Amino acid sequence: MSNKALFAQRRDGRVVALQYLYAWSLNIPENLVEDLTTFFTQMESEKPREHFAFGEELIHGVITNVDEIDGRIRGLAQNWDFDRIAKIDLAILRLAIFEMIHRKDIPPVVSINEAIDLSKQFSNADAKRFINGILDKLKDQVGRDSRKIT
């Protein structure tokens, strides 16, 4: 697979992960496996579930680590009431923070840029500044080169 095709597939994965995590934050399902099956069955009209494997990895990673991730957000979002963060922005932050902390195969600046792009597509005009501010603070705390894979 070419780099361009891989980039496009990862972008598609991030979009479906964002969509799922947003819905998940509004209504946490009793059975995650069944809910994901239903979700990806609906997506299969566009592309097969395997195409979204990266997104599914992100979904599981965020949900597994949501308490840690939310703790990071609370610590970084000074002067912001956590419960007042827009659910779509929270989903974007959770996704990017999971990548920055747990995915050493993705440089932190890539995760930040992808989060900003997602905010431009799915949130309001002011969201990108808020999201960039939070993620930029985290970038300085992750303890690795923000432009390299480790």
C-alpha positions as CSV (number, residue, x, y, z in Angstrom):
1,M,0.0,0.0,0.0
2,S,1.4,3.4,-0.9
3,N,1.9,6.1,1.7
4,K,-0.9,8.1,0.2
5,A,-3.3,5.2,0.4
6,L,-2.2,4.4,4.0
7,F,-2.7,8.0,4.9
8,A,-6.2,8.0,3.4
9,Q,-7.1,4.8,5.1
10,R,-5.9,6.1,8.5
11,R,-7.9,9.3,7.9
12,D,-11.0,7.2,7.3
13,G,-10.2,5.2,10.4
14,R,-10.0,8.4,12.5
15,V,-13.2,9.7,11.1
16,V,-15.2,6.5,12.0
17,A,-13.4,6.3,15.4
18,L,-14.5,9.9,16.1
19,Q,-18.1,9.2,15.0
20,Y,-18.3,6.1,17.2
21,L,-16.6,7.7,20.2
22,Y,-19.0,10.7,19.9
23,A,-22.0,8.4,19.9
24,W,-20.5,6.3,22.7
25,S,-20.1,9.4,24.9
26,L,-23.8,10.1,24.5
27,N,-25.0,6.6,25.2
28,I,-22.6,4.0,26.5
29,P,-23.7,0.6,25.2
30,E,-24.2,-2.4,27.4
31,N,-22.3,-4.7,25.0
32,L,-19.4,-3.0,23.2
33,V,-18.8,-5.9,20.8
34,E,-22.4,-6.0,19.6
35,D,-22.5,-2.3,19.3
36,L,-19.4,-2.1,17.2
37,T,-20.7,-4.9,15.0
38,T,-23.9,-2.9,14.4
39,F,-21.9,0.3,13.8
40,F,-19.5,-1.3,11.3
41,T,-22.3,-3.1,9.5
42,Q,-23.8,0.3,8.8
43,M,-20.4,1.4,7.5
44,E,-20.0,-1.5,5.2
45,S,-22.1,0.2,2.5
46,E,-19.1,2.5,2.0
47,K,-16.1,0.1,2.6
48,P,-15.5,-3.3,4.3
49,R,-14.9,-3.4,8.1
50,E,-11.2,-4.3,7.5
51,H,-10.7,-0.9,5.9
52,F,-11.5,0.6,9.2
53,A,-9.2,-1.6,11.3
54,F,-7.1,1.3,12.4
55,G,-10.2,3.2,13.6
56,E,-11.4,0.1,15.5
57,E,-8.0,-0.1,17.2
58,L,-8.3,3.6,18.2
59,I,-11.9,3.0,19.5
60,H,-10.8,0.1,21.7
61,G,-7.7,2.1,22.9
62,V,-9.7,5.2,23.9
63,I,-12.4,3.2,25.6
64,T,-9.9,1.1,27.5
65,N,-7.9,4.1,28.6
66,V,-10.7,6.7,28.9
67,D,-10.2,7.4,32.7
68,E,-6.5,8.1,32.1
69,I,-7.2,10.2,29.1
70,D,-10.0,12.2,30.8
71,G,-7.6,12.8,33.7
72,R,-5.1,14.3,31.3
73,I,-7.8,16.5,29.7
74,R,-8.9,17.7,33.2
75,G,-5.3,18.6,34.0
76,L,-4.6,20.3,30.7
77,A,-7.9,22.2,30.3
78,Q,-7.3,24.8,33.0
79,N,-10.2,27.2,33.6
80,W,-12.5,24.8,31.7
81,D,-15.2,22.8,33.4
82,F,-14.8,19.3,32.0
83,D,-18.5,18.7,31.7
84,R,-18.9,21.8,29.6
85,I,-16.5,20.6,26.9
86,A,-18.5,19.9,23.7
87,K,-19.0,16.2,23.3
88,I,-17.5,16.3,19.7
89,D,-14.5,18.2,21.0
90,L,-14.1,15.7,23.8
91,A,-14.2,12.8,21.3
92,I,-11.5,14.5,19.2
93,L,-9.3,15.2,22.3
94,R,-9.7,11.6,23.5
95,L,-8.7,10.2,20.2
96,A,-5.6,12.5,19.8
97,I,-4.5,12.0,23.4
98,F,-4.7,8.2,23.1
99,E,-2.5,8.4,20.0
100,M,0.0,10.7,21.6
101,I,0.4,8.7,24.7
102,H,-0.1,5.1,23.5
103,R,0.7,5.0,19.8
104,K,4.5,5.4,19.5
105,D,4.2,4.6,15.8
106,I,2.5,8.0,15.2
107,P,4.5,11.2,15.8
108,P,2.6,13.5,18.2
109,V,2.5,16.4,15.7
110,V,0.6,14.1,13.3
111,S,-2.0,13.4,16.0
112,I,-2.3,17.1,16.6
113,N,-2.7,18.0,13.0
114,E,-5.3,15.2,12.5
115,A,-7.2,16.4,15.5
116,I,-7.3,20.0,14.2
117,D,-8.5,18.7,10.8
118,L,-11.2,16.7,12.5
119,S,-12.3,19.8,14.4
120,K,-12.5,21.8,11.3
121,Q,-14.7,19.2,9.7
122,F,-16.9,18.2,12.6
123,S,-16.9,21.1,15.2
124,N,-17.2,24.8,15.2
125,A,-14.6,27.4,14.2
126,D,-13.4,28.1,17.7
127,A,-12.8,24.4,18.5
128,K,-9.5,24.2,16.7
129,R,-7.8,26.7,18.9
130,F,-9.1,25.0,22.1
131,I,-8.0,21.6,20.9
132,N,-4.7,22.8,19.6
133,G,-4.0,24.5,23.0
134,I,-4.7,21.3,25.0
135,L,-2.7,19.0,22.7
136,D,0.2,21.4,22.4
137,K,0.5,21.4,26.2
138,L,0.5,17.6,26.1
139,K,3.1,17.4,23.4
140,D,5.6,19.1,25.7
141,Q,4.8,16.4,28.4
142,V,5.0,13.2,26.4
143,G,8.7,12.9,26.7
144,R,9.6,12.1,23.1
145,D,10.4,13.9,19.9
146,S,7.1,15.3,18.6
147,R,8.0,14.7,15.0
148,K,9.4,11.2,15.1
149,I,8.2,7.7,15.6
150,T,9.8,6.0,18.6
